[in-house]
Amino acid sequence: MTQAQSEPQSQPPVRIVIAEDEAIIRLDLKESLIEEGYEVVGETGRGDEAVELVRALEPDVAILDIKMPGMDGIEAGRLINADRLAAVLLLTAFSQRDLIQQASGAGVLAYLVKPFQRSELVPAVELALGRFRELKAIEGEAAALQERLETRKLLDRAKGRLMDEQGMSEGDAYRHLQQTAMEQRSTMRAVAEDILAG
């Protein structure tokens, strides 16, 4: 019995879309990824098709060659990253600084220079995936903070209205919002919105 069979499955395999216009490199890459335990859910030789595949298949990682017909890997990476569809790993035969800067500006999270060693593949995929997850977590935290800020502003405006219209102190206005939310089994934000709506 292998180790994978003896241990319970904790997480599904990382799902990958490959976009590489050279069929032999694409096949080698696919085989290497599968042997390393990844699931290749789609492959193409065109950049524009890569974007469509990523939208349709929702992989965890998109591996894009830099030079492809239809659309280059940097532009495809920019489109994939704009909607945070997947982590983007760029394959390039060039290690020129300006290309790397363009790729970074497009949201590419890691890159491999061809010809790459198989031992470099897994770290590059994991680096791209790790950075992507960090970005998503930061965006989630930022959205939660924005939501709390908006709620705070609404509560302050509702307290102000209660203080002006009903002569309550700030503490009494806050307790009124709290009490009403509990009685209505609602949120303080919803109560504040109702008060502000009149």
NUMARLO-925180 format. One record per residue: x, y, z of N, C-alpha, C, O in turn; residue number from 1. Coordinates in pm, 1 decimal. Layout:
residues N
R     n.xx     n.yy     n.zz    ca.xx    ca.yy    ca.zz     c.xx     c.yy     c.zz     o.xx     o.yy     o.zz num
R        X        Y        Z        X        Y        Z        X        Y        Z        X        Y        Z NUM
...
***
This chain:
residues 198
R     n.xx     n.yy     n.zz    ca.xx    ca.yy    ca.zz     c.xx     c.yy     c.zz     o.xx     o.yy     o.zz num
R     85.3   -118.9      0.0      0.0      0.0      0.0     88.8    123.7      0.0    182.8    133.0     78.9   1
R     58.8    219.8    -89.2    140.5    341.2    -96.0    101.2    435.8     16.5     -1.6    419.1     82.0   2
R    186.0    534.8     36.5    158.1    633.5    141.4     28.3    707.1    112.7    -49.1    734.9    204.2   3
R      3.8    739.3    -16.4   -118.1    811.8    -52.9   -242.2    728.0    -21.8   -346.3    782.5     14.8   4
R   -231.4    593.1    -36.5   -346.6    508.0     -9.0   -369.3    489.8    139.8   -483.6    475.5    183.4   5
R   -262.3    490.2    219.0   -276.8    463.9    361.8   -325.8    585.2    440.0   -385.8    569.6    546.3   6
R   -301.5    704.3    389.5   -345.1    824.6    459.1   -476.5    873.4    399.6   -498.0    862.4    278.9   7
R   -565.2    927.7    484.7   -689.7    980.1    430.4   -661.8   1101.7    342.1   -571.2   1180.4    369.6   8
R   -739.9   1115.5    237.2   -724.1   1229.5    146.8   -764.3   1356.4    220.5   -879.7   1371.1    260.9   9
R   -669.2   1448.4    238.2   -699.7   1570.9    310.5   -745.1   1681.0    215.5   -838.2   1755.2    246.5  10
R   -680.6   1692.0    101.3   -715.0   1797.2      6.5   -715.2   1739.7   -134.4   -636.7   1650.2   -165.8  11
R   -803.6   1791.5   -219.0   -799.6   1746.1   -358.5   -671.3   1795.8   -424.9   -612.7   1894.2   -379.9  12
R   -626.9   1728.4   -532.1   -503.5   1772.7   -598.0   -518.7   1913.1   -657.6   -628.7   1955.5   -692.9  13
R   -407.8   1982.6   -667.7   -404.3   2114.8   -730.5   -437.1   2096.7   -878.9   -378.7   2012.2   -946.8  14
R   -531.9   2177.6   -928.1   -578.5   2168.1  -1067.0   -505.2   2271.4  -1151.9   -494.1   2387.9  -1113.6  15
R   -454.8   2227.6  -1268.5   -369.3   2313.5  -1351.6   -415.5   2315.0  -1497.0   -454.8   2212.5  -1552.5  16
R   -409.8   2434.1  -1557.4   -427.4   2449.8  -1702.2   -290.8   2486.2  -1759.3   -221.3   2572.7  -1705.9  17
R   -252.8   2419.3  -1868.9   -124.7   2445.1  -1935.3   -150.7   2512.2  -2069.7   -235.8   2467.5  -2146.6  18
R    -77.6   2619.2  -2097.5    -82.5   2683.7  -2229.5     60.7   2695.0  -2279.9    137.9   2778.7  -2233.1  19
R     94.9   2610.0  -2375.6    229.7   2604.4  -2433.0    214.0   2564.8  -2578.8    155.8   2460.4  -2608.4  20
R    265.4   2647.3  -2671.2    241.5   2620.5  -2813.3    328.2   2508.5  -2870.8    297.0   2456.0  -2977.7  21
R    435.7   2471.3  -2802.4    516.9   2359.7  -2850.2    463.8   2230.7  -2788.5    476.2   2208.0  -2668.2  22
R    404.2   2146.5  -2873.7    334.6   2026.2  -2826.4    423.8   1934.5  -2744.1    377.5   1877.0  -2645.5  23
R    548.9   1919.3  -2781.3    637.9   1827.3  -2709.8    666.1   1878.0  -2568.3    671.5   1799.5  -2473.6  24
R    684.0   2010.2  -2554.5    706.9   2069.4  -2421.4    579.0   2057.3  -2339.1    584.0   2026.9  -2220.0  25
R    464.1   2081.2  -2403.1    335.6   2072.1  -2332.9    313.7   1929.9  -2279.6    270.9   1912.2  -2165.6  26
R    342.9   1830.3  -2361.1    326.4   1690.5  -2320.3    420.6   1656.2  -2204.8    379.9   1592.5  -2107.7  27
R    546.3   1698.7  -2215.9    644.4   1672.4  -2110.6    601.6   1739.5  -1979.9    610.1   1680.0  -1872.4  28
R    556.2   1862.2  -1990.9    510.7   1937.1  -1874.1    391.6   1867.1  -1809.5    385.8   1851.8  -1687.5  29
R    297.3   1825.1  -1892.3    178.0   1756.2  -1841.5    217.0   1628.2  -1767.1    170.7   1603.7  -1655.7  30
R    302.2   1547.3  -1829.7    344.7   1422.2  -1766.0    416.4   1449.4  -1633.9    391.7   1381.1  -1534.5  31
R    504.3   1548.1  -1632.9    578.0   1582.3  -1509.9    483.0   1624.6  -1399.3    497.9   1582.1  -1284.7  32
R    385.2   1708.5  -1433.0    289.3   1756.5  -1333.6    205.8   1641.1  -1277.2    185.2   1632.0  -1156.2  33
R    158.4   1553.8  -1365.5     77.0   1440.7  -1321.4    159.0   1349.0  -1229.9    109.8   1302.6  -1127.1  34
R    284.8   1323.3  -1268.6    370.8   1239.0  -1185.2    398.1   1302.1  -1048.9    425.2   1230.8   -952.2  35
R    391.5   1433.3  -1040.3    412.2   1503.3   -913.5    282.2   1516.8   -832.2    281.8   1577.3   -724.9  36
R    172.6   1460.2   -883.9     47.8   1458.9   -807.7    -49.8   1570.2   -840.4   -152.6   1583.8   -774.1  37
R    -19.1   1650.3   -941.8   -110.8   1756.3   -982.3   -212.9   1700.9  -1081.8   -189.8   1596.6  -1142.9  38
R   -324.0   1769.6  -1097.8   -425.7   1730.7  -1195.0   -427.2   1833.7  -1307.8   -458.4   1950.6  -1285.1  39
R   -393.8   1790.6  -1428.3   -396.9   1880.5  -1543.9   -538.3   1872.3  -1601.7   -577.6   1770.2  -1658.1  40
R   -614.5   1981.7  -1586.8   -756.3   1980.8  -1626.6   -778.6   2037.7  -1766.1   -887.0   2022.0  -1822.3  41
R   -677.0   2104.0  -1823.1   -692.3   2159.4  -1957.1   -558.1   2197.2  -2014.7   -463.8   2227.9  -1941.6  42
R   -550.1   2194.5  -2147.9   -425.5   2234.3  -2213.5   -456.8   2292.3  -2350.5   -554.9   2255.3  -2415.1  43
R   -370.7   2384.2  -2393.1   -388.1   2450.6  -2521.7   -252.8   2501.6  -2569.3   -155.6   2504.9  -2493.7  44
R   -248.5   2541.0  -2694.9   -128.0   2600.4  -2750.3   -145.8   2747.8  -2780.8    -57.9   2810.4  -2840.0  45
R   -260.9   2804.4  -2740.2   -292.4   2945.0  -2770.8   -323.4   3023.4  -2643.2   -388.5   2972.5  -2551.9  46
R   -275.9   3147.2  -2638.5   -299.3   3231.8  -2522.3   -445.0   3269.2  -2503.0   -494.5   3269.0  -2390.3  47
R   -515.7   3301.8  -2613.2   -656.6   3340.6  -2600.3   -740.3   3221.8  -2551.4   -832.6   3239.1  -2471.8  48
R   -707.6   3101.5  -2599.4   -779.4   2982.3  -2552.8   -747.7   2953.1  -2406.7   -832.2   2900.6  -2334.2  49
R   -627.5   2986.4  -2363.4   -589.8   2964.5  -2223.5   -681.4   3042.9  -2130.5   -726.7   2990.9  -2028.6  50
R   -708.2   3167.4  -2165.8   -796.0   3251.0  -2082.4   -935.0   3188.2  -2075.1   -995.5   3181.9  -1968.1  51
R   -985.4   3141.7  -2190.1  -1118.2   3078.1  -2193.3  -1119.4   2949.7  -2110.9  -1215.1   2923.9  -2037.8  52
R  -1014.4   2869.4  -2122.2  -1006.0   2745.1  -2043.7  -1005.4   2774.9  -1894.2  -1073.5   2707.9  -1816.5  53
R   -928.1   2875.5  -1854.4   -921.4   2910.9  -1712.1  -1058.2   2957.0  -1662.9  -1100.3   2920.5  -1553.2  54
R  -1127.4   3036.6  -1743.2  -1261.9   3081.7  -1703.4  -1358.6   2964.0  -1691.5  -1440.3   2959.5  -1599.5  55
R  -1349.2   2869.2  -1783.9  -1442.6   2756.0  -1786.5  -1410.2   2649.8  -1681.6  -1501.1   2594.5  -1619.7  56
R  -1281.8   2620.8  -1661.2  -1242.0   2507.3  -1577.3  -1205.7   2544.5  -1433.3  -1197.4   2457.3  -1346.8  57
R  -1184.0   2674.1  -1407.7  -1151.3   2724.0  -1273.7  -1038.0   2645.6  -1206.2  -1056.2   2590.7  -1097.5  58
R   -920.8   2640.6  -1271.2   -807.2   2570.4  -1209.8   -748.2   2653.1  -1095.5   -784.6   2769.0  -1075.1  59
R   -656.9   2591.2  -1022.2   -584.4   2663.5   -917.0   -468.1   2741.4   -976.9   -435.1   2850.7   -930.6  60
R   -405.5   2684.1  -1081.0   -286.1   2743.2  -1141.5   -298.7   2740.3  -1293.8   -348.3   2643.2  -1351.0  61
R   -253.2   2847.7  -1358.9   -241.7   2851.9  -1504.7    -93.9   2865.6  -1537.2    -29.0   2961.3  -1495.0  62
R    -40.7   2769.6  -1612.3     99.1   2774.9  -1655.8     97.5   2821.9  -1800.7     44.9   2753.0  -1888.1  63
R    155.2   2939.6  -1826.2    147.8   3003.4  -1957.3    285.3   3024.4  -2017.3    375.7   3076.9  -1952.3  64
R    300.2   2982.3  -2143.9    422.5   3013.8  -2216.3    416.1   3161.8  -2253.5    307.6   3215.3  -2276.5  65
R    530.4   3227.5  -2259.5    529.4   3370.7  -2288.5    495.7   3399.5  -2434.7    426.3   3496.8  -2464.0  66
R    544.8   3314.7  -2527.6    522.5   3337.9  -2670.9    423.1   3235.2  -2723.2    455.4   3117.1  -2735.4  67
R    301.1   3281.1  -2754.4    198.4   3192.4  -2808.1    117.0   3266.9  -2912.5    106.2   3389.4  -2907.4  68
R     59.5   3193.3  -3007.6    -33.2   3259.0  -3100.4   -162.7   3297.2  -3028.9   -196.6   3240.4  -2925.0  69
R   -233.3   3392.6  -3084.9   -361.1   3435.0  -3027.5   -345.5   3543.9  -2923.8   -415.0   3645.4  -2928.0  70
R   -254.4   3522.8  -2830.9   -228.3   3619.8  -2724.2   -104.4   3571.0  -2650.1    -90.4   3451.4  -2624.8  71
R    -14.7   3662.8  -2615.2    104.1   3616.3  -2544.4     71.3   3585.4  -2398.3    -33.5   3624.3  -2346.9  72
R    163.0   3514.9  -2333.0    140.2   3471.6  -2195.5    125.7   3585.2  -2096.8     52.8   3573.2  -1998.4  73
R    195.2   3696.9  -2122.3    185.0   3811.0  -2030.5     44.3   3870.6  -2036.0    -14.9   3899.4  -1932.0  74
R     -9.4   3889.3  -2156.5   -144.6   3945.6  -2168.4   -249.1   3847.9  -2114.5   -343.3   3888.8  -2046.6  75
R   -232.5   3718.8  -2144.6   -324.6   3618.6  -2090.7   -318.8   3619.9  -1938.1   -421.9   3612.5  -1871.1  76
R   -197.3   3629.4  -1883.8   -179.9   3636.1  -1738.0   -247.2   3758.6  -1679.1   -307.2   3751.7  -1571.8  77
R   -237.4   3871.7  -1749.6   -301.0   3995.9  -1703.9   -453.0   3976.9  -1693.9   -514.5   4018.5  -1595.7  78
R   -513.4   3914.0  -1795.9   -658.8   3892.2  -1796.1   -701.2   3793.8  -1687.2   -802.9   3813.8  -1620.7  79
R   -623.2   3688.3  -1669.7   -654.3   3588.2  -1566.2   -641.7   3650.8  -1427.8   -724.8   3627.0  -1340.1  80
R   -537.5   3730.6  -1409.0   -514.2   3794.0  -1279.3   -615.5   3903.6  -1248.5   -650.7   3924.5  -1132.4  81
R   -662.6   3973.6  -1351.4   -756.6   4084.5  -1328.9   -881.4   4038.0  -1254.4   -937.1   4112.0  -1173.3  82
R   -925.1   3915.2  -1282.2  -1043.0   3860.4  -1214.9  -1005.5   3759.5  -1107.2  -1092.1   3689.0  -1055.2  83
R   -876.2   3752.1  -1073.1   -826.7   3658.3   -971.1   -879.0   3516.7   -995.9   -930.4   3450.9   -905.4  84
R   -864.3   3471.2  -1122.0   -916.2   3340.4  -1160.7   -825.0   3225.9  -1117.8   -873.2   3118.5  -1082.0  85
R   -694.0   3247.8  -1121.1   -598.1   3141.6  -1087.8   -460.8   3204.1  -1064.5   -434.1   3317.0  -1105.4  86
R   -375.6   3128.2   -998.3   -235.5   3169.0   -985.6   -171.7   3154.7  -1123.3   -198.2   3057.4  -1193.9  87
R    -88.8   3249.8  -1161.7    -25.7   3246.1  -1294.8    123.9   3221.8  -1281.0    195.2   3293.9  -1211.2  88
R    169.4   3115.6  -1351.6    310.6   3080.5  -1360.0    350.8   3093.2  -1506.1    288.8   3032.0  -1593.0  89
R    453.4   3171.4  -1533.8    495.1   3197.9  -1671.5    613.9   3110.4  -1709.3    709.0   3095.8  -1632.5  90
R    606.9   3052.4  -1829.2    719.8   2978.9  -1887.2    784.3   3069.6  -1990.9    715.6   3125.5  -2076.4  91
R    913.4   3084.0  -1983.7    979.7   3170.2  -2080.6   1114.6   3113.7  -2119.5   1183.4   3052.7  -2037.5  92
R   1152.1   3133.7  -2243.4   1286.2   3095.1  -2288.9   1382.0   3211.5  -2265.4   1501.6   3201.3  -2292.3  93
R   1328.6   3320.7  -2215.5   1406.7   3442.8  -2196.7   1406.6   3481.3  -2049.4   1302.7   3477.1  -1983.7  94
R   1523.5   3518.8  -1997.7   1527.1   3565.6  -1859.7   1557.0   3715.2  -1856.6   1618.8   3765.6  -1762.9  95
R   1511.6   3785.8  -1961.6   1537.0   3929.9  -1969.0   1458.4   4003.7  -1861.4   1341.3   3975.4  -1835.9  96
R   1526.8   4099.2  -1799.3   1468.0   4175.0  -1688.9   1339.4   4247.5  -1729.0   1244.4   4250.5  -1650.7  97
R   1334.1   4305.8  -1848.9   1215.3   4382.3  -1887.2   1092.8   4290.7  -1901.8    981.3   4330.0  -1867.3  98
R   1113.9   4167.7  -1953.6   1002.1   4073.5  -1963.4    952.9   4032.7  -1825.3    832.5   4021.3  -1802.5  99
R   1045.6   4010.8  -1734.1   1009.2   3971.1  -1598.0    931.9   4084.2  -1530.5    834.8   4058.9  -1459.2 100
R    974.5   4209.1  -1552.7    902.7   4323.8  -1495.1    763.1   4335.2  -1555.3    667.0   4361.9  -1483.1 101
R    750.5   4315.5  -1686.4    618.5   4317.6  -1750.9    529.3   4208.8  -1692.0    412.0   4231.9  -1662.8 102
R    586.3   4091.0  -1675.3    511.3   3977.7  -1621.6    465.2   4006.7  -1478.9    351.0   3978.3  -1442.7 103
R    553.5   4062.4  -1399.5    519.2   4095.6  -1261.5    407.3   4198.4  -1257.5    315.1   4187.8  -1176.6 104
R    415.5   4297.9  -1345.3    311.1   4399.7  -1353.7    177.1   4343.6  -1397.2     72.1   4400.5  -1367.3 105
R    181.2   4230.8  -1468.5     57.8   4166.3  -1515.6      0.4   4071.0  -1410.7   -104.9   4011.1  -1432.1 106
R     69.5   4057.0  -1297.7     19.0   3970.1  -1191.8     72.3   3828.4  -1195.8     20.4   3740.4  -1127.2 107
R    177.2   3805.1  -1276.9    240.4   3673.1  -1279.4    311.6   3654.3  -1145.2    386.2   3741.9  -1101.4 108
R    288.7   3541.4  -1081.0    338.6   3521.6   -945.4    468.8   3441.0   -938.3    536.7   3441.6   -835.6 109
R    503.3   3372.1  -1047.3    628.1   3296.9  -1052.0    658.9   3267.7  -1198.3    570.9   3276.0  -1284.0 110
R    783.9   3233.8  -1226.0    819.0   3199.7  -1363.8    928.3   3094.7  -1365.3   1004.3   3079.1  -1269.7 111
R    934.0   3023.4  -1476.6   1037.7   2924.5  -1501.7   1103.5   2956.7  -1634.6   1035.1   2987.7  -1732.2 112
R   1235.8   2949.7  -1639.0   1307.6   2972.7  -1763.6   1331.5   2837.2  -1830.5   1385.5   2745.0  -1769.3 113
R   1289.7   2826.9  -1958.6   1310.1   2703.2  -2034.7   1452.1   2699.5  -2090.2   1505.4   2804.9  -2125.0 114
R   1515.0   2583.9  -2099.8   1464.2   2455.3  -2051.6   1481.6   2446.4  -1900.1   1588.6   2476.6  -1847.2 115
R   1376.2   2405.0  -1831.4   1381.9   2397.5  -1685.3   1401.7   2252.7  -1641.8   1371.2   2158.9  -1715.5 116
R   1452.3   2237.5  -1523.3   1468.2   2104.8  -1464.7   1338.0   2067.3  -1394.1   1267.3   2152.7  -1340.7 117
R   1309.1   1940.2  -1395.4   1187.6   1893.8  -1328.9   1187.1   1933.1  -1181.0   1081.6   1961.2  -1124.1 118
R   1304.9   1935.0  -1119.6   1315.6   1971.0   -977.8   1276.1   2116.3   -952.2   1248.9   2153.4   -838.0 119
R   1272.7   2199.0  -1057.2   1234.1   2339.7  -1042.2   1082.9   2359.5  -1056.2   1029.4   2463.0  -1016.4 120
R   1014.9   2260.4  -1112.7    873.6   2273.9  -1145.8    783.9   2284.7  -1021.9    705.3   2378.7  -1009.8 121
R    796.0   2189.6   -931.7    709.3   2189.1   -813.2    728.9   2315.7   -728.6    629.6   2377.1   -689.6 122
R    852.5   2357.1   -698.9    868.1   2480.7   -621.5    805.3   2601.8   -690.8    747.7   2688.0   -624.4 123
R    816.0   2608.8   -823.3    757.6   2722.5   -895.8    605.5   2720.3   -886.7    542.7   2823.7   -863.8 124
R    545.9   2601.8   -904.6    399.9   2589.5   -894.0    354.7   2625.7   -752.4    259.4   2701.6   -735.0 125
R    422.5   2571.8   -652.4    384.5   2596.8   -513.0    404.7   2743.5   -474.1    326.7   2799.0   -396.7 126
R    510.0   2806.1   -528.3    533.0   2948.8   -502.0    419.0   3032.6   -558.9    365.2   3119.9   -490.7 127
R    382.3   3005.7   -684.3    272.6   3080.0   -747.1    143.3   3060.0   -668.9     70.5   3155.8   -643.3 128
R    114.9   2935.9   -631.1     -8.2   2904.8   -558.6     -9.0   2970.9   -420.9   -110.2   3026.9   -378.7 129
R    104.2   2964.0   -351.4    113.7   3026.5   -218.5     92.9   3177.1   -224.5     20.0   3233.6   -143.0 130
R    157.2   3241.9   -321.2    141.2   3387.2   -336.4     -2.8   3422.5   -372.3    -56.8   3521.9   -323.6 131
R    -64.6   3341.5   -457.1   -202.7   3365.3   -497.9   -296.0   3355.7   -377.3   -383.8   3440.0   -359.1 132
R   -276.6   3253.9   -296.3   -361.5   3237.4   -176.0   -341.5   3353.3    -78.7   -437.2   3400.4    -17.2 133
R   -216.9   3399.2    -65.0   -190.4   3515.1     21.5   -263.7   3638.9    -29.3   -324.4   3712.0     48.9 134
R   -258.0   3662.2   -160.7   -327.0   3777.4   -219.3   -477.1   3770.6   -194.6   -539.9   3870.0   -158.0 135
R   -534.5   3650.5   -215.4   -678.7   3633.3   -193.8   -713.8   3659.4    -47.2   -815.8   3721.9    -18.2 136
R   -630.4   3612.3     44.6   -655.6   3632.6    187.2   -647.6   3781.6    222.2   -730.6   3833.2    297.0 137
R   -547.5   3849.4    167.6   -533.8   3993.2    193.4   -653.7   4069.5    138.5   -706.0   4159.8    203.7 138
R   -697.2   4032.2     17.2   -815.0   4098.1    -41.2   -939.1   4072.3     43.3  -1023.0   4160.9     59.6 139
R   -950.8   3950.4     97.3  -1063.7   3918.6    184.4  -1061.7   4002.0    311.7  -1164.8   4052.6    356.1 140
R   -942.2   4015.5    369.8   -928.0   4097.6    490.4   -960.7   4243.9    460.7  -1028.0   4310.5    539.4 141
R   -912.7   4292.8    347.0   -939.7   4432.2    309.1  -1089.7   4454.9    290.8  -1143.0   4557.9    332.2 142
R  -1157.6   4357.7    228.3  -1302.3   4369.6    208.1  -1375.3   4368.9    342.1  -1470.9   4444.1    361.3 143
R  -1330.2   4283.5    435.4  -1392.7   4277.4    568.1  -1371.3   4408.7    643.7  -1462.5   4458.2    709.9 144
R  -1250.8   4464.5    633.5  -1223.4   4592.8    699.0  -1308.7   4704.3    638.9  -1360.7   4789.6    710.8 145
R  -1322.4   4702.6    506.7  -1405.7   4802.8    439.6  -1550.6   4791.7    486.4  -1617.1   4892.3    511.0 146
R  -1598.0   4668.6    498.2  -1735.0   4643.9    545.5  -1752.7   4696.2    688.1  -1854.0   4758.7    719.4 147
R  -1654.2   4670.6    774.2  -1663.7   4718.4    912.5  -1661.9   4870.4    918.7  -1732.5   4930.8    999.4 148
R  -1580.5   4931.8    833.0  -1574.5   5077.7    828.6  -1708.6   5135.9    784.3  -1757.1   5232.7    842.8 149
R  -1767.9   5076.8    681.3  -1898.5   5123.6    633.2  -2005.0   5106.7    742.0  -2089.2   5194.4    761.2 150
R  -2000.6   4994.5    812.1  -2096.5   4970.6    920.9  -2078.2   5074.7   1031.2  -2175.3   5128.6   1084.1 151
R  -1954.2   5101.4   1064.3  -1924.7   5199.7   1169.1  -1980.0   5337.5   1132.1  -2037.7   5407.2   1215.5 152
R  -1961.0   5375.6   1003.8  -2012.1   5505.5    957.9  -2164.6   5510.1    967.8  -2221.8   5610.1   1011.1 153
R  -2229.6   5401.1    927.2  -2376.6   5395.6    935.9  -2423.4   5405.8   1080.7  -2517.9   5478.5   1111.2 154
R  -2356.5   5332.3   1169.8  -2394.6   5337.2   1311.8  -2376.5   5477.6   1368.3  -2461.2   5525.8   1443.6 155
R  -2266.7   5543.3   1332.4  -2242.8   5679.9   1381.5  -2350.8   5776.0   1330.4  -2398.8   5861.5   1404.9 156
R  -2388.5   5761.1   1202.9  -2493.1   5848.7   1147.7  -2628.5   5821.1   1213.2  -2704.7   5913.9   1240.7 157
R  -2658.3   5692.8   1238.2  -2785.5   5657.7   1302.9  -2787.8   5708.3   1447.4  -2889.8   5758.2   1494.9 158
R  -2673.4   5694.7   1517.3  -2666.3   5748.3   1654.2  -2688.0   5898.9   1651.9  -2759.7   5952.8   1736.2 159
R  -2626.5   5966.9   1555.9  -2641.9   6112.2   1543.7  -2787.6   6150.3   1522.9  -2836.0   6246.5   1582.5 160
R  -2857.2   6075.6   1438.9  -2998.5   6105.4   1414.4  -3081.4   6084.7   1542.0  -3167.0   6166.8   1574.9 161
R  -3055.5   5974.4   1613.3  -3127.9   5949.5   1738.8  -3098.3   6058.3   1841.7  -3187.7   6100.3   1915.2 162
R  -2975.0   6103.3   1847.1  -2937.4   6208.8   1941.1  -3008.0   6340.0   1904.7  -3057.2   6410.9   1992.5 163
R  -3012.6   6371.7   1774.3  -3075.8   6496.0   1728.7  -3227.7   6491.9   1744.2  -3288.3   6586.1   1795.3 164
R  -3288.4   6381.9   1699.6  -3434.1   6377.0   1691.9  -3499.3   6332.7   1822.1  -3612.8   6371.3   1850.1 165
R  -3429.3   6252.0   1902.6  -3492.2   6201.7   2024.8  -3419.1   6245.5   2151.1  -3452.9   6201.4   2260.9 166
R  -3319.4   6331.7   2136.0  -3248.3   6386.9   2251.0  -3172.7   6283.7   2332.9  -3149.1   6304.6   2451.9 167
R  -3134.4   6172.6   2271.2  -3061.9   6068.6   2344.7  -2914.8   6107.2   2358.4  -2861.2   6183.1   2277.6 168
R  -2850.4   6053.3   2462.3  -2704.5   6066.1   2472.0  -2644.6   5966.3   2373.0  -2714.8   5879.3   2321.4 169
R  -2514.6   5979.6   2347.0  -2450.9   5887.0   2252.8  -2460.2   5743.3   2303.5  -2488.4   5651.4   2226.6 170
R  -2436.3   5724.3   2433.8  -2443.7   5590.0   2492.8  -2584.5   5532.1   2481.6  -2601.6   5414.4   2450.0 171
R  -2686.5   5616.7   2508.1  -2825.4   5569.1   2498.1  -2859.9   5533.9   2353.3  -2929.3   5435.4   2328.4 172
R  -2812.2   5613.4   2258.5  -2839.3   5587.5   2117.2  -2776.5   5454.6   2074.9  -2837.1   5377.6   2000.4 173
R  -2655.4   5428.4   2122.7  -2589.2   5303.0   2089.9  -2665.9   5185.3   2149.6  -2689.4   5084.7   2082.7 174
R  -2705.0   5199.5   2277.9  -2780.2   5091.6   2343.5  -2913.9   5068.9   2273.9  -2960.5   4955.3   2264.9 175
R  -2975.9   5175.9   2224.7  -3103.2   5163.5   2151.4  -3081.8   5080.4   2023.8  -3161.6   4991.8   1993.0 176
R  -2975.0   5109.1   1951.0  -2943.6   5032.3   1829.7  -2920.3   4885.0   1863.1  -2968.5   4795.6   1793.6 177
R  -2845.2   4861.8   1971.3  -2814.1   4725.5   2014.3  -2941.2   4650.0   2053.2  -2964.4   4537.3   2009.4 178
R  -3022.6   4714.8   2136.4  -3146.2   4653.9   2186.3  -3242.1   4622.8   2071.3  -3299.7   4514.2   2065.3 179
R  -3258.5   4718.3   1980.6  -3349.1   4699.4   1867.2  -3301.2   4583.5   1779.5  -3382.1   4503.6   1732.3 180
R  -3170.6   4574.6   1758.1  -3114.6   4465.1   1677.4  -3144.0   4330.7   1742.7  -3178.8   4234.5   1674.1 181
R  -3130.0   4323.3   1876.3  -3158.1   4197.0   1945.6  -3306.6   4162.2   1938.6  -3343.0   4047.1   1914.7 182
R  -3390.8   4261.1   1959.3  -3535.7   4236.1   1956.0  -3581.8   4191.7   1817.1  -3668.1   4104.9   1804.3 183
R  -3524.6   4251.0   1715.0  -3564.8   4219.2   1577.3  -3486.7   4102.0   1519.1  -3508.4   4061.3   1405.0 184
R  -3394.1   4047.8   1601.2  -3305.7   3940.7   1551.3  -3241.8   3983.6   1419.0  -3244.5   3911.8   1319.1 185
R  -3185.4   4101.2   1423.2  -3126.1   4162.1   1305.3  -2985.5   4208.4   1340.8  -2937.3   4183.6   1451.4 186
R  -2921.0   4274.4   1248.3  -2788.9   4330.3   1276.0  -2803.9   4477.6   1310.8  -2902.5   4541.7   1274.6 187
R  -2704.9   4529.7   1381.2  -2706.6   4672.1   1412.5  -2699.5   4753.9   1284.6  -2757.3   4862.3   1277.1 188
R  -2630.3   4703.8   1185.6  -2621.2   4774.7   1057.8  -2759.8   4788.7    994.5  -2795.5   4896.2    946.4 189
R  -2838.2   4679.5    994.3  -2972.3   4683.7    934.7  -3061.4   4781.8   1010.7  -3139.5   4855.0    949.9 190
R  -3049.6   4783.0   1143.4  -3128.6   4877.1   1224.1  -3086.8   5020.6   1191.8  -3171.7   5108.4   1176.7 191
R  -2957.4   5043.8   1181.3  -2907.4   5176.9   1148.5  -2959.8   5221.2   1011.3  -3000.3   5336.1    993.7 192
R  -2958.3   5129.2    914.7  -3010.2   5162.3    780.8  -3158.0   5198.4    786.7  -3202.1   5291.6    719.4 193
R  -3235.4   5124.3    867.6  -3378.2   5153.8    882.6  -3397.9   5293.4    943.6  -3483.3   5369.4    898.0 194
R  -3319.7   5326.6   1045.5  -3332.1   5457.0   1110.1  -3298.3   5568.1   1011.2  -3367.1   5670.0   1005.8 195
R  -3192.8   5548.2    933.6  -3151.3   5650.1    837.4  -3249.5   5662.1    721.5  -3262.7   5768.7    661.5 196
R  -3319.3   5551.1    689.8  -3418.7   5554.2    583.3  -3547.7   5623.1    631.4  -3633.0   5660.7    551.1 197
R  -3559.6   5638.3    761.9  -3676.9   5707.3    816.7  -3784.6   5608.1    851.4  -3891.3   5646.9    899.0 198
***
